[in-house]
């Protein structure tokens, strides 16, 4: 069943962006590919393993933007948990 015809752009910051990554991975596991237009993640405390990002990229039909600062100590702290 198709739900709406408008493109969906997801924007998340910090732990909200982490939640988006896990939700996008779950959509991938459900076989829902290209259901989100664009994804913007800012300060996301998640791993950089390529398999996880491949799943995120497969669900998004548009761009996936991951913005972060390399010296962000809060991000480094949250990444551990």
C-alpha positions as CSV (number, residue, x, y, z in Angstrom):
1,X,0.0,0.0,0.0
2,X,1.4,3.4,-1.0
3,X,1.2,6.0,1.7
4,X,1.3,9.5,0.2
5,X,3.1,10.7,-2.8
6,X,5.3,13.5,-1.4
7,X,9.0,13.0,-0.8
8,X,10.2,12.6,2.8
9,X,13.3,14.2,4.1
10,X,14.6,13.1,7.5
11,X,16.7,15.4,9.6
12,X,18.2,14.3,12.9
13,X,20.7,15.7,15.4
14,X,22.8,13.8,18.0
15,X,20.8,11.0,19.6
16,X,17.8,11.7,17.2
17,X,20.2,11.1,14.3
18,X,21.2,7.9,15.9
19,X,17.6,6.9,16.1
20,X,17.1,7.7,12.4
21,X,20.1,5.5,11.5
22,X,18.6,2.5,13.4
23,X,15.2,3.1,11.9
24,X,16.6,3.2,8.4
25,X,18.5,0.0,9.1
26,X,15.3,-1.6,10.2
27,X,13.5,-0.4,7.0
28,X,16.3,-2.1,5.1
29,X,15.8,-5.3,7.0
30,X,12.1,-5.1,6.1
31,X,13.0,-4.8,2.4
32,X,11.7,-1.2,2.1
33,X,14.2,0.4,-0.3
34,X,14.1,3.9,-1.6
35,X,11.3,5.0,0.6
36,X,13.0,8.2,2.0
37,X,14.1,11.0,-0.3
38,X,17.0,12.7,1.6
39,X,18.6,12.1,5.0
40,X,20.6,14.7,7.0
41,X,22.4,13.6,10.1
42,X,24.3,16.0,12.3
43,X,26.5,14.9,15.1
44,X,25.5,11.2,14.9
45,X,27.1,9.0,17.5
46,X,27.2,5.8,15.4
47,X,29.8,3.5,14.0
48,X,31.5,4.1,10.7
49,X,31.3,0.5,9.5
50,X,30.5,0.5,5.8
51,X,27.8,-2.2,6.1
52,X,25.6,0.0,8.3
53,X,26.0,3.0,6.0
54,X,25.2,0.8,2.9
55,X,21.9,-0.1,4.5
56,X,21.1,3.6,5.2
57,X,22.1,4.5,1.6
58,X,19.9,1.8,0.2
59,X,16.8,3.1,2.0
60,X,17.4,6.7,0.8
61,X,16.7,7.5,-2.8
62,X,18.4,10.9,-2.6
63,X,21.3,12.2,-0.6
64,X,22.6,11.0,2.8
65,X,24.6,13.8,4.5
66,X,26.5,13.1,7.7
67,X,27.9,16.3,9.3
68,X,30.2,16.1,12.4
69,X,33.2,17.7,14.0
70,X,36.2,15.5,14.6
71,X,37.0,17.2,17.9
72,X,33.4,17.0,19.4
73,X,33.9,15.6,22.9
74,X,30.2,15.2,23.5
75,X,29.9,13.1,20.3
76,X,32.9,11.0,21.4
77,X,31.2,10.4,24.8
78,X,27.8,9.4,23.4
79,X,29.4,7.1,20.8
80,X,30.6,4.9,23.6
81,X,27.1,4.3,24.9
